[in-house]
Amino acid sequence: MLQNTFVHIPGVTRNAEVDIWRKGIHTWQDFLDKQESIKMSLQKKATIVSNLQESIDALKKKQYDHFSSLPSNQHWRMYDELKKDKVCFLDIETTGLSKHYNKITLIGIHSNKGTKIFMQGKDLEKFEGELKKYKMIVTFNGRCFDAPFIKHKFPNVKMDHFHADLRFIMADLGFRGGLKNVERERGIMRDDDLQDVDGFEAVRLWHKYERGDNDSLVLLKKYLKADCENLRTLMGAASIEMKQKHFHDVVRR
């Protein structure tokens, strides 16, 4: 989807992008090949051509920061380019909803290399080293919860990644509610011992662990691992459906 988009170029709005597509120009290379026949001001055309040439060069060199001008709600377009080894799926567990009064207990980071869980009182701070390996994070409600919580607790940690928040992506595709509800609607089933575990129960499991119940920690980590890994399943399908909705279906109208 990245090479179909033009909204990272200064002055190109979503409506302008759609207008370009409906002229039969669907990719960056299409624009460059057909630029002589495209009807728009010479100045605007020159700006787009220059930016596209820079974009093609940046993509070849894997200089992904070049695309940081993409609007945040369009970061999902980066997924196909980065999913091989530059995307991670992130989720956190906390003792409550307030970043000011509660603490982070676990941070889970899943990628093609597996799932790593960082734990309060053990190695929580080491999550930063893992996070630095990636250019894009995928969360569910992470823009409103996980990222602000992490930034508050670790103000020096850089979280300037491309960020695809599945809460809003799935809502765009017609799915409402929390992660567990969306999973059920998508036919994603969790193990029996996780069926009754939710955010409230996750807090209770941590407190039980603090009182000496190690089995509660095992279950809590399993719950977090499922959260992270299911984000990957959801994002894989959602990226295809978003391209269908916001590109193929638009072009056909």
BAZANU-39607 format. One record per atom (N, C-alpha, C): x, y, z; atom name. Coordinates in Angstrom, 1 decimal, m for minus. Example, Ala and Ser with C-alpha at 12.3 -4.5 7.8 and 13.67 -1.06 7.14 Angstrom:
# residues 2
     xx     yy     zz atom
   13.2   m5.7    7.8    N
   12.3   m4.5    7.8   CA
   13.2   m3.3    7.8    C
   12.8   m2.2    7.1    N
   13.7   m1.1    7.1   CA
   12.9    0.0    7.9    C
END
This chain:
# residues 253
     xx     yy     zz atom
    0.8   m1.2    0.0    N
    0.0    0.0    0.0   CA
    0.8    1.3    0.0    C
    2.1    1.2    0.5    N
    2.9    2.4    0.6   CA
    3.1    3.0   m0.8    C
    3.4    2.2   m1.8    N
    3.7    2.8   m3.1   CA
    2.4    3.2   m3.9    C
    1.3    3.0   m3.3    N
    0.0    3.5   m3.8   CA
   m0.3    4.9   m3.3    C
    0.3    5.3   m2.2    N
   m0.1    6.5   m1.5   CA
    0.7    7.7   m1.9    C
    0.0    8.8   m1.8    N
    0.6   10.1   m2.1   CA
    0.5   11.1   m1.0    C
   m0.2   10.7    0.1    N
   m0.5   11.7    1.2   CA
    0.7   12.0    2.0    C
    1.8   11.3    1.8    N
    3.0   11.7    2.6   CA
    3.7   12.9    1.9    C
    3.2   13.3    0.7    N
    3.8   14.5    0.0   CA
    3.2   15.8    0.5    C
    3.9   16.8    0.8    N
    3.3   18.1    1.3   CA
    2.3   18.6    0.3    C
    1.2   18.9    0.8    N
    0.1   19.5    0.0   CA
   m0.8   18.5   m0.7    C
   m0.5   17.2   m0.6    N
   m1.4   16.2   m1.2   CA
   m2.4   15.7   m0.1    C
   m3.6   16.1   m0.2    N
   m4.7   15.6    0.8   CA
   m5.2   14.3    0.4    C
   m6.0   13.7    1.2    N
   m6.7   12.4    0.9   CA
   m7.5   12.5   m0.4    C
   m8.3   13.6   m0.5    N
   m9.1   13.8   m1.7   CA
   m8.3   14.0   m2.9    C
   m7.1   14.6   m2.8    N
   m6.2   14.8   m4.0   CA
   m5.7   13.4   m4.4    C
   m5.3   12.6   m3.4    N
   m4.8   11.3   m3.7   CA
   m5.9   10.5   m4.4    C
   m7.1   10.5   m4.0    N
   m8.2    9.8   m4.6   CA
   m8.3   10.3   m6.1    C
   m8.3   11.6   m6.3    N
   m8.4   12.1   m7.6   CA
   m7.2   11.6   m8.5    C
   m6.0   11.5   m8.0    N
   m4.9   11.0   m8.7   CA
   m5.2    9.5   m9.1    C
   m5.7    8.7   m8.2    N
   m6.0    7.3   m8.5   CA
   m7.0    7.2   m9.6    C
   m8.0    8.0   m9.5    N
   m9.1    7.9  m10.5   CA
   m8.7    8.4  m11.9    C
   m7.5    9.0  m12.0    N
   m7.0    9.3  m13.3   CA
   m6.2    8.1  m13.9    C
   m6.3    7.0  m13.2    N
   m5.5    5.8  m13.6   CA
   m4.1    5.7  m13.2    C
   m3.8    6.6  m12.2    N
   m2.4    6.7  m11.7   CA
   m2.4    6.0  m10.3    C
   m2.0    4.8  m10.2    N
   m2.2    4.0   m9.0   CA
   m0.9    3.9   m8.1    C
    0.3    4.1   m8.7    N
    1.5    4.0   m8.0   CA
    2.4    5.2   m8.3    C
    3.5    5.3   m7.5    N
    4.5    6.3   m7.7   CA
    5.0    6.3   m9.1    C
    5.4    5.1   m9.6    N
    5.9    5.0  m10.9   CA
    5.0    5.4  m12.0    C
    3.7    5.1  m11.8    N
    2.6    5.5  m12.7   CA
    2.7    7.0  m12.9    C
    2.8    7.7  m11.8    N
    2.8    9.2  m11.8   CA
    4.0    9.7  m12.6    C
    5.2    9.1  m12.3    N
    6.4    9.5  m13.0   CA
    6.3    9.2  m14.5    C
    5.7    8.1  m14.9    N
    5.6    7.7  m16.3   CA
    4.6    8.5  m17.1    C
    3.6    9.0  m16.4    N
    2.5    9.7  m17.1   CA
    2.4   11.2  m16.7    C
    3.5   11.7  m16.1    N
    3.5   13.1  m15.7   CA
    3.2   14.1  m16.7    C
    3.6   13.9  m17.9    N
    3.4   14.9  m19.0   CA
    1.9   15.0  m19.3    C
    1.1   14.0  m19.1    N
   m0.3   14.1  m19.5   CA
   m1.2   14.4  m18.3    C
   m0.7   14.5  m17.1    N
   m1.5   14.8  m15.9   CA
   m1.8   16.3  m15.9    C
   m3.0   16.6  m15.7    N
   m3.5   18.0  m15.7   CA
   m3.5   18.5  m14.2    C
   m2.5   19.3  m13.9    N
   m2.4   20.1  m12.6   CA
   m1.4   21.1  m12.8    C
   m1.3   22.1  m11.9    N
   m0.3   23.2  m12.0   CA
    1.1   22.6  m12.1    C
    1.9   23.3  m12.9    N
    3.3   22.8  m13.0   CA
    4.1   22.8  m11.7    C
    3.8   23.8  m10.9    N
    4.5   23.8   m9.6   CA
    4.1   22.6   m8.7    C
    2.8   22.3   m8.6    N
    2.4   21.2   m7.8   CA
    2.9   19.9   m8.4    C
    2.9   19.8   m9.7    N
    3.4   18.6  m10.4   CA
    4.9   18.4  m10.1    C
    5.6   19.5  m10.2    N
    7.1   19.4   m9.9   CA
    7.3   19.0   m8.5    C
    6.5   19.5   m7.5    N
    6.7   19.1   m6.1   CA
    6.4   17.6   m5.9    C
    5.4   17.1   m6.6    N
    5.1   15.7   m6.4   CA
    6.1   14.8   m7.1    C
    6.6   15.2   m8.3    N
    7.6   14.4   m9.0   CA
    8.9   14.3   m8.1    C
    9.3   15.5   m7.6    N
   10.5   15.5   m6.8   CA
   10.4   14.6   m5.5    C
    9.2   14.7   m4.9    N
    9.0   13.9   m3.7   CA
    8.9   12.4   m4.0    C
    8.3   12.1   m5.1    N
    8.2   10.7   m5.5   CA
    9.6   10.1   m5.8    C
   10.4   10.8   m6.5    N
   11.8   10.4   m6.8   CA
   12.5   10.1   m5.5    C
   12.4   11.0   m4.5    N
   13.0   10.9   m3.2   CA
   12.4    9.6   m2.5    C
   11.1    9.4   m2.6    N
   10.5    8.3   m1.9   CA
   11.0    7.0   m2.5    C
   11.1    6.9   m3.8    N
   11.5    5.6   m4.4   CA
   12.9    5.3   m4.0    C
   13.8    6.4   m4.0    N
   15.2    6.2   m3.6   CA
   15.3    5.8   m2.1    C
   14.4    6.4   m1.2    N
   14.4    6.1    0.2   CA
   14.0    4.7    0.4    C
   13.0    4.2   m0.3    N
   12.5    2.9   m0.1   CA
   13.5    1.8   m0.5    C
   14.2    2.1   m1.6    N
   15.2    1.2   m2.1   CA
   16.3    1.1   m1.0    C
   16.6    2.2   m0.4    N
   17.7    2.2    0.6   CA
   17.2    1.8    2.0    C
   15.9    1.5    2.1    N
   15.3    1.2    3.4   CA
   15.4    2.3    4.4    C
   15.3    3.5    3.9    N
   15.4    4.7    4.8   CA
   13.9    5.1    5.1    C
   13.4    4.3    6.0    N
   11.9    4.4    6.3   CA
   11.5    5.7    7.0    C
   12.5    6.4    7.6    N
   12.2    7.6    8.3   CA
   11.7    8.7    7.3    C
   12.0    8.5    6.1    N
   11.6    9.4    5.0   CA
   10.1    9.6    5.0    C
    9.4    8.5    5.4    N
    7.9    8.5    5.3   CA
    7.3    8.9    6.7    C
    8.0    9.5    7.5    N
    7.5   10.0    8.8   CA
    6.4   11.0    8.7    C
    6.3   11.6    7.5    N
    5.3   12.6    7.3   CA
    3.9   12.0    7.0    C
    3.8   10.7    6.9    N
    2.5   10.1    6.8   CA
    1.7   10.4    8.0    C
    0.4   10.8    7.8    N
   m0.5   11.1    8.9   CA
   m0.6    9.8    9.8    C
   m0.7   10.0   11.1    N
   m0.7    8.9   12.0   CA
   m1.7    7.9   11.7    C
   m2.9    8.3   11.2    N
   m4.0    7.3   10.9   CA
   m3.7    6.6    9.6    C
   m2.6    6.9    9.0    N
   m2.2    6.2    7.7   CA
   m1.0    5.3    7.9    C
   m0.5    5.2    9.2    N
    0.7    4.4    9.4   CA
    0.5    2.9    9.0    C
   m0.7    2.4    9.0    N
   m1.0    1.1    8.6   CA
   m0.4    0.7    7.2    C
   m0.3    1.8    6.4    N
    0.2    1.6    5.0   CA
    1.6    1.1    5.0    C
    2.3    1.3    6.1    N
    3.7    0.8    6.1   CA
    3.9   m0.7    6.4    C
    2.8   m1.3    6.8    N
    2.9   m2.7    7.3   CA
    3.5   m3.7    6.3    C
    3.1   m3.7    5.1    N
    3.6   m4.6    4.1   CA
    5.1   m4.5    3.9    C
    5.6   m3.2    3.9    N
    7.0   m3.0    3.7   CA
    7.8   m3.4    4.9    C
    7.3   m3.4    6.1    N
    8.1   m3.6    7.3   CA
    7.8   m4.9    8.0    C
    6.8   m5.7    7.6    N
    6.3   m6.8    8.4   CA
    7.4   m7.9    8.5    C
    8.3   m8.0    7.6    N
    9.2   m9.1    7.6   CA
   10.1   m9.1    8.8    C
   10.7   m8.0    9.2    N
   11.6   m8.0   10.3   CA
   11.6   m6.6   11.1    C
   10.8   m5.7   10.7    N
   10.8   m4.4   11.4   CA
    9.5   m4.0   12.1    C
    8.6   m5.0   12.3    N
    7.4   m4.7   13.0   CA
    7.3   m5.5   14.3    C
    6.9   m4.9   15.3    N
    6.6   m5.7   16.6   CA
    5.2   m5.4   17.0    C
    4.7   m6.3   17.8    N
    3.3   m6.2   18.3   CA
    3.4   m6.1   19.9    C
    2.9   m5.0   20.4    N
    3.2   m4.6   21.8   CA
    2.0   m4.5   22.6    C
    2.1   m5.0   23.8    N
    1.0   m4.9   24.8   CA
    1.6   m4.8   26.2    C
    0.9   m4.1   27.1    N
    1.4   m4.0   28.5   CA
    0.3   m4.5   29.4    C
    0.8   m4.9   30.6    N
   m0.1   m5.1   31.8   CA
    0.3   m4.2   32.8    C
   m0.7   m3.7   33.6    N
   m0.5   m2.7   34.6   CA
   m1.4   m3.0   35.8    C
   m1.2   m2.3   36.9    N
   m1.9   m2.5   38.1   CA
   m3.2   m1.6   38.1    C
   m3.5   m0.9   37.0    N
   m4.7   m0.1   37.0   CA
   m4.6    0.8   35.7    C
   m5.6    1.7   35.6    N
   m5.7    2.5   34.4   CA
   m5.0    3.8   34.4    C
   m4.5    4.2   35.6    N
   m3.9    5.5   35.7   CA
   m2.4    5.4   35.5    C
   m1.8    6.1   34.5    N
   m0.4    6.2   34.4   CA
    0.3    6.9   35.5    C
   m0.5    7.7   36.2    N
    0.1    8.5   37.3   CA
    0.2    7.7   38.6    C
   m0.8    6.8   38.9    N
   m0.9    6.2   40.2   CA
   m0.6    4.7   40.1    C
   m0.7    4.1   38.9    N
   m0.4    2.7   38.8   CA
    0.9    2.4   38.1    C
    1.3    1.1   38.1    N
    2.6    0.8   37.5   CA
    2.4   m0.2   36.4    C
    3.4   m0.3   35.6    N
    3.5   m1.3   34.5   CA
    4.1   m2.6   35.2    C
    3.4   m3.7   35.0    N
    3.9   m5.0   35.6   CA
    4.6   m5.8   34.5    C
    4.1   m5.9   33.3    N
    4.7   m6.6   32.2   CA
    4.6   m5.9   30.9    C
    5.6   m6.0   30.1    N
    5.6   m5.5   28.7   CA
    5.9   m6.7   27.8    C
    5.0   m6.9   26.8    N
    5.2   m8.0   25.9   CA
    5.5   m7.4   24.5    C
    6.5   m8.0   23.8    N
    6.9   m7.6   22.5   CA
    7.0   m8.8   21.6    C
    6.1   m8.9   20.7    N
    6.1  m10.1   19.8   CA
    6.6   m9.7   18.4    C
    7.4  m10.6   17.7    N
    7.8  m10.3   16.4   CA
    8.0  m11.7   15.7    C
    8.5  m11.6   14.5    N
    8.8  m12.9   13.8   CA
    9.8  m13.8   14.5    C
   10.5  m13.2   15.5    N
   11.5  m14.0   16.3   CA
   10.9  m14.6   17.5    C
    9.6  m14.3   17.7    N
    8.9  m14.9   18.9   CA
    8.5  m13.8   19.9    C
    8.1  m14.1   21.1    N
    7.6  m13.2   22.1   CA
    8.6  m13.0   23.3    C
    8.8  m11.8   23.6    N
    9.7  m11.5   24.8   CA
    8.8  m10.8   25.8    C
    8.9  m11.2   27.0    N
    8.1  m10.5   28.1   CA
    9.1  m10.0   29.1    C
    8.9   m8.7   29.4    N
    9.8   m8.0   30.4   CA
    8.9   m7.7   31.6    C
    9.6   m7.9   32.8    N
    8.8   m7.9   34.0   CA
    9.3   m6.9   35.1    C
    8.3   m6.3   35.7    N
    8.5   m5.4   36.8   CA
    9.3   m6.1   37.9    C
   10.4   m5.4   38.4    N
   11.2   m6.0   39.4   CA
   12.2   m7.0   39.0    C
   12.3   m7.2   37.7    N
   13.2   m8.2   37.1   CA
   14.0   m7.6   36.0    C
   13.4   m7.3   34.8    N
   14.1   m6.8   33.7   CA
   13.3   m5.8   32.8    C
   12.3   m5.2   33.5    N
   11.3   m4.3   32.7   CA
   12.0   m3.3   31.9    C
   13.1   m2.7   32.4    N
   13.8   m1.6   31.7   CA
   14.4   m2.1   30.4    C
   14.7   m3.4   30.3    N
   15.4   m3.9   29.1   CA
   14.5   m3.9   27.9    C
   13.2   m3.6   28.0    N
   12.3   m3.6   26.9   CA
   12.8   m2.6   25.8    C
   13.4   m1.5   26.3    N
   13.8   m0.5   25.4   CA
   14.8   m1.0   24.3    C
   15.7   m1.9   24.8    N
   16.7   m2.4   23.8   CA
   16.0   m3.2   22.7    C
   14.9   m4.0   23.1    N
   14.2   m4.8   22.1   CA
   13.4   m3.8   21.2    C
   12.8   m2.8   21.8    N
   11.9   m1.9   21.0   CA
   12.7   m1.2   19.9    C
   14.0   m0.9   20.2    N
   14.8   m0.2   19.2   CA
   15.1   m1.0   18.0    C
   14.8   m2.3   18.0    N
   15.1   m3.1   16.8   CA
   14.0   m2.9   15.7    C
   12.9   m2.2   16.0    N
   11.8   m2.1   15.1   CA
   11.5   m0.7   14.6    C
   10.9   m0.6   13.5    N
   10.5    0.7   12.9   CA
    9.0    0.9   13.1    C
    8.2   m0.2   13.4    N
    6.8    0.0   13.5   CA
    6.3   m0.9   14.7    C
    5.3   m0.3   15.4    N
    4.6   m1.1   16.4   CA
    3.1   m1.2   16.1    C
    2.6   m2.3   16.5    N
    1.1   m2.6   16.3   CA
    0.6   m2.8   17.7    C
   m0.5   m2.1   18.1    N
   m1.1   m2.3   19.4   CA
   m2.6   m2.3   19.2    C
   m3.3   m2.5   20.3    N
   m4.8   m2.3   20.3   CA
   m5.1   m1.3   21.4    C
   m5.5   m0.1   21.0    N
   m5.7    1.0   21.9   CA
   m4.4    1.6   22.5    C
   m3.3    1.3   21.8    N
   m2.0    1.7   22.3   CA
   m1.7    3.2   22.2    C
   m2.4    3.9   21.3    N
   m2.2    5.3   21.2   CA
   m2.8    6.0   22.4    C
   m3.8    5.4   23.0    N
   m4.5    6.1   24.1   CA
   m4.0    5.5   25.4    C
   m3.5    4.3   25.5    N
   m3.2    3.6   26.7   CA
   m1.7    3.2   26.8    C
   m1.3    2.2   26.0    N
    0.0    1.7   26.2   CA
    1.2    2.7   26.0    C
    1.1    3.4   24.9    N
    2.2    4.3   24.6   CA
    2.3    5.5   25.6    C
    1.2    6.1   26.0    N
    1.3    7.2   27.0   CA
    1.7    6.6   28.3    C
    1.3    5.4   28.7    N
    1.7    4.8   29.9   CA
    3.2    4.6   29.9    C
    3.7    4.0   28.9    N
    5.2    3.8   28.8   CA
    6.0    5.1   28.8    C
    5.5    6.1   28.0    N
    6.2    7.3   28.0   CA
    6.3    8.0   29.3    C
    5.2    7.9   30.1    N
    5.2    8.5   31.5   CA
    6.1    7.8   32.4    C
    6.2    6.5   32.3    N
    7.1    5.7   33.2   CA
    8.5    5.7   32.8    C
    8.7    5.8   31.4    N
   10.1    5.8   30.9   CA
   10.2    7.0   29.9    C
   10.3    8.2   30.5    N
   10.3    9.4   29.7   CA
   11.4    9.5   28.7    C
   12.5    8.8   28.9    N
   13.6    8.9   27.9   CA
   13.6    7.9   26.8    C
   12.6    7.0   26.9    N
   12.4    6.0   25.8   CA
   11.8    6.6   24.6    C
   12.5    6.4   23.4    N
   12.0    6.9   22.2   CA
   10.9    6.0   21.6    C
    9.7    6.6   21.3    N
    8.6    5.8   20.7   CA
    8.1    6.6   19.5    C
    9.1    6.8   18.6    N
    8.8    7.5   17.4   CA
    8.5    6.6   16.2    C
    8.1    5.4   16.5    N
    7.8    4.4   15.5   CA
    6.6    4.7   14.7    C
    6.5    4.1   13.5    N
    5.2    4.1   12.9   CA
    4.3    3.2   13.8    C
    3.0    3.6   14.0    N
    2.2    3.0   15.0   CA
    0.8    2.7   14.4    C
    0.5    1.4   14.2    N
   m0.8    1.0   13.7   CA
   m1.6    0.6   14.9    C
   m2.6    1.3   15.3    N
   m3.5    1.0   16.4   CA
   m4.7    0.3   15.9    C
   m4.8   m1.0   16.2    N
   m5.9   m1.9   15.7   CA
   m7.2   m1.5   16.3    C
   m7.3   m0.8   17.4    N
   m8.6   m0.4   17.9   CA
   m9.3    0.5   16.8    C
   m8.6    1.4   16.2    N
   m9.1    2.3   15.2   CA
   m9.2    1.6   13.8    C
   m8.3    0.8   13.5    N
   m8.3    0.1   12.2   CA
   m9.5   m0.8   12.2    C
   m9.7   m1.6   13.2    N
  m10.8   m2.5   13.2   CA
  m12.1   m1.8   13.3    C
  m12.2   m0.7   14.0    N
  m13.4    0.1   13.9   CA
  m13.7    0.6   12.5    C
  m12.7    1.0   11.8    N
  m12.8    1.4   10.4   CA
  m13.4    0.3    9.6    C
  m13.1   m0.9    9.9    N
  m13.6   m2.1    9.2   CA
  m14.9   m2.6    9.7    C
  m15.5   m1.9   10.7    N
  m16.8   m2.3   11.2   CA
  m16.8   m3.1   12.5    C
  m15.7   m3.3   13.2    N
  m15.6   m4.0   14.4   CA
  m15.5   m3.1   15.6    C
  m16.4   m3.3   16.6    N
  m16.4   m2.5   17.8   CA
  m16.0   m3.3   19.0    C
  m15.7   m2.6   20.1    N
  m15.4   m3.2   21.3   CA
  m13.9   m3.4   21.6    C
  m13.6   m4.1   22.7    N
  m12.2   m4.4   23.0   CA
  m11.6   m5.5   22.2    C
  m10.3   m5.8   22.5    N
   m9.6   m6.8   21.7   CA
  m10.3   m8.1   21.8    C
  m10.7   m8.6   23.0    N
  m11.3   m9.9   23.1   CA
  m12.6  m10.0   22.3    C
  m13.4   m9.0   22.2    N
  m14.6   m9.0   21.5   CA
  m14.3   m9.1   20.0    C
  m13.3   m8.3   19.5    N
  m12.9   m8.3   18.1   CA
  m12.3   m9.7   17.8    C
  m11.6  m10.3   18.6    N
  m11.0  m11.6   18.4   CA
  m12.2  m12.6   18.2    C
  m13.2  m12.6   19.0    N
  m14.3  m13.5   18.9   CA
  m15.0  m13.3   17.6    C
  m15.2  m12.0   17.2    N
  m15.9  m11.8   15.9   CA
  m15.1  m12.3   14.7    C
  m13.8  m12.3   14.9    N
  m12.9  m12.8   13.9   CA
  m12.6  m14.3   14.0    C
  m13.2  m14.9   14.9    N
  m13.1  m16.4   15.1   CA
  m11.8  m16.8   15.7    C
  m11.1  m15.9   16.4    N
   m9.9  m16.3   17.1   CA
  m10.2  m16.8   18.5    C
   m9.8  m18.0   18.8    N
  m10.2  m18.6   20.1   CA
   m8.9  m18.7   21.0    C
   m9.1  m18.4   22.2    N
   m8.0  m18.6   23.2   CA
   m8.2  m19.9   23.9    C
   m7.1  m20.4   24.6    N
   m7.1  m21.6   25.3   CA
   m8.1  m21.5   26.5    C
   m8.6  m22.6   26.9    N
   m9.7  m22.6   27.9   CA
   m9.3  m21.9   29.2    C
   m8.0  m22.0   29.6    N
   m7.6  m21.3   30.8   CA
   m7.5  m19.8   30.7    C
   m7.7  m19.3   29.5    N
   m7.7  m17.8   29.3   CA
   m9.0  m17.2   29.0    C
  m10.1  m18.1   29.0    N
  m11.4  m17.6   28.6   CA
  m11.9  m16.6   29.5    C
  m11.6  m16.7   30.8    N
  m12.2  m15.8   31.8   CA
  m11.2  m14.7   32.2    C
  m10.0  m14.6   31.6    N
   m9.0  m13.6   31.9   CA
   m9.2  m12.4   31.1    C
   m9.4  m11.3   31.8    N
   m9.5  m10.0   31.1   CA
   m8.6   m9.0   31.8    C
   m8.7   m7.7   31.5    N
   m7.9   m6.7   32.1   CA
   m8.0   m6.7   33.6    C
   m9.2   m6.8   34.1    N
   m9.4   m6.7   35.6   CA
   m8.8   m7.9   36.2    C
   m9.0   m9.1   35.6    N
   m8.4  m10.3   36.2   CA
   m6.9  m10.3   36.1    C
   m6.3   m9.7   35.1    N
   m4.9   m9.6   35.0   CA
   m4.3   m8.8   36.1    C
   m5.0   m7.8   36.6    N
   m4.5   m7.1   37.8   CA
   m4.5   m8.0   39.0    C
   m5.6   m8.7   39.2    N
   m5.7   m9.7   40.3   CA
   m4.6  m10.7   40.3    C
   m4.3  m11.2   39.1    N
   m3.3  m12.2   38.9   CA
   m1.9  m11.7   39.4    C
   m1.6  m10.4   39.0    N
   m0.4   m9.8   39.5   CA
   m0.3   m9.7   41.0    C
   m1.4   m9.3   41.6    N
   m1.4   m9.1   43.0   CA
   m1.3  m10.5   43.7    C
   m1.9  m11.5   43.1    N
   m1.7  m12.9   43.7   CA
   m0.3  m13.3   43.6    C
    0.4  m13.0   42.5    N
    1.8  m13.4   42.3   CA
    2.6  m12.7   43.4    C
    2.3  m11.4   43.7    N
    3.1  m10.6   44.7   CA
    2.9  m11.3   46.1    C
    1.8  m12.0   46.3    N
    1.6  m12.6   47.5   CA
    2.2  m14.1   47.6    C
    2.9  m14.4   46.5    N
    3.6  m15.7   46.4   CA
    3.0  m16.8   45.5    C
    2.0  m16.5   44.8    N
    1.4  m17.4   43.9   CA
    2.0  m17.4   42.5    C
    3.0  m18.2   42.3    N
    3.8  m18.2   41.0   CA
    2.9  m18.7   39.8    C
    1.9  m19.6   40.1    N
    1.0  m20.0   39.0   CA
    0.3  m18.8   38.4    C
    0.0  m17.9   39.2    N
   m0.8  m16.7   38.7   CA
    0.1  m15.9   37.7    C
    1.4  m15.8   38.0    N
    2.3  m15.2   37.1   CA
    2.4  m15.9   35.8    C
    2.5  m17.2   35.8    N
    2.5  m18.1   34.6   CA
    1.3  m17.8   33.8    C
    0.1  m17.7   34.4    N
   m1.1  m17.5   33.6   CA
   m1.1  m16.1   33.1    C
   m0.7  m15.1   33.9    N
   m0.7  m13.7   33.4   CA
    0.3  m13.6   32.2    C
    1.4  m14.2   32.2    N
    2.3  m14.1   31.1   CA
    1.7  m14.8   29.8    C
    1.0  m15.9   30.1    N
    0.3  m16.6   28.9   CA
   m0.7  m15.7   28.3    C
   m1.5  m15.0   29.2    N
   m2.5  m14.0   28.7   CA
   m1.9  m12.9   27.9    C
   m0.8  m12.4   28.4    N
   m0.1  m11.3   27.7   CA
    0.5  m11.8   26.3    C
    1.0  m13.0   26.3    N
    1.6  m13.5   25.1   CA
    0.5  m13.7   24.1    C
   m0.7  m14.2   24.5    N
   m1.8  m14.3   23.6   CA
   m2.3  m13.0   23.0    C
   m2.3  m12.0   23.9    N
   m2.6  m10.6   23.4   CA
   m1.7  m10.2   22.3    C
   m0.4  m10.3   22.5    N
    0.6   m9.9   21.5   CA
    0.5  m10.7   20.2    C
    0.4  m12.0   20.3    N
    0.4  m12.8   19.1   CA
   m0.9  m12.7   18.3    C
   m2.0  m12.4   19.0    N
   m3.3  m12.2   18.3   CA
   m3.3  m10.9   17.6    C
   m2.6   m9.9   18.1    N
   m2.4   m8.7   17.3   CA
   m1.9   m8.9   15.9    C
   m0.9   m9.8   15.9    N
   m0.3  m10.1   14.6   CA
   m1.3  m10.8   13.6    C
   m2.1  m11.7   14.2    N
   m3.1  m12.3   13.3   CA
   m4.1  m11.3   12.8    C
   m4.6  m10.4   13.7    N
   m5.6   m9.4   13.3   CA
   m5.0   m8.5   12.3    C
   m3.7   m8.0   12.5    N
   m3.1   m7.0   11.6   CA
   m2.9   m7.6   10.2    C
   m2.5   m8.9   10.1    N
   m2.3   m9.5    8.8   CA
   m3.5   m9.4    8.0    C
   m4.7   m9.8    8.5    N
   m5.9   m9.7    7.8   CA
   m6.4   m8.3    7.6    C
   m6.3   m7.4    8.6    N
   m6.8   m6.1    8.5   CA
   m6.0   m5.3    7.4    C
   m4.7   m5.5    7.3    N
   m4.0   m4.7    6.3   CA
   m4.5   m5.0    4.9    C
   m4.9   m6.3    4.6    N
   m5.4   m6.6    3.3   CA
   m6.8   m6.0    3.1    C
   m7.6   m6.0    4.2    N
   m9.0   m5.4    4.1   CA
   m8.9   m3.9    4.0    C
   m8.0   m3.3    4.7    N
   m7.9   m1.8    4.6   CA
   m7.4   m1.4    3.2    C
   m6.6   m2.2    2.6    N
   m6.2   m1.8    1.2   CA
   m7.4   m2.0    0.3    C
   m8.1   m3.1    0.5    N
   m9.3   m3.3   m0.3   CA
  m10.3   m2.1   m0.2    C
  m10.5   m1.7    1.0    N
  m11.5   m0.6    1.3   CA
  m11.0    0.7    0.9    C
   m9.8    1.1    1.1    N
   m9.3    2.4    0.9   CA
   m8.5    2.6   m0.3    C
   m8.3    1.5   m1.1    N
   m7.7    1.7   m2.4   CA
   m8.5    1.0   m3.5    C
   m8.6   m0.3   m3.5    N
   m9.3   m1.0   m4.6   CA
  m10.7   m0.5   m4.8    C
  m11.5   m0.5   m3.7    N
  m12.9   m0.1   m3.8   CA
  m13.0    1.3   m4.2    C
  m12.1    2.2   m3.8    N
  m12.2    3.6   m4.1   CA
  m11.9    3.8   m5.6    C
  m10.9    3.1   m6.1    N
  m10.5    3.2   m7.5   CA
  m11.7    2.7   m8.4    C
  m12.5    1.7   m8.0    N
  m13.6    1.2   m8.8   CA
  m14.8    2.1   m8.9    C
  m14.9    3.1   m8.0    N
  m16.1    3.9   m7.9   CA
  m16.2    4.8   m9.1    C
END
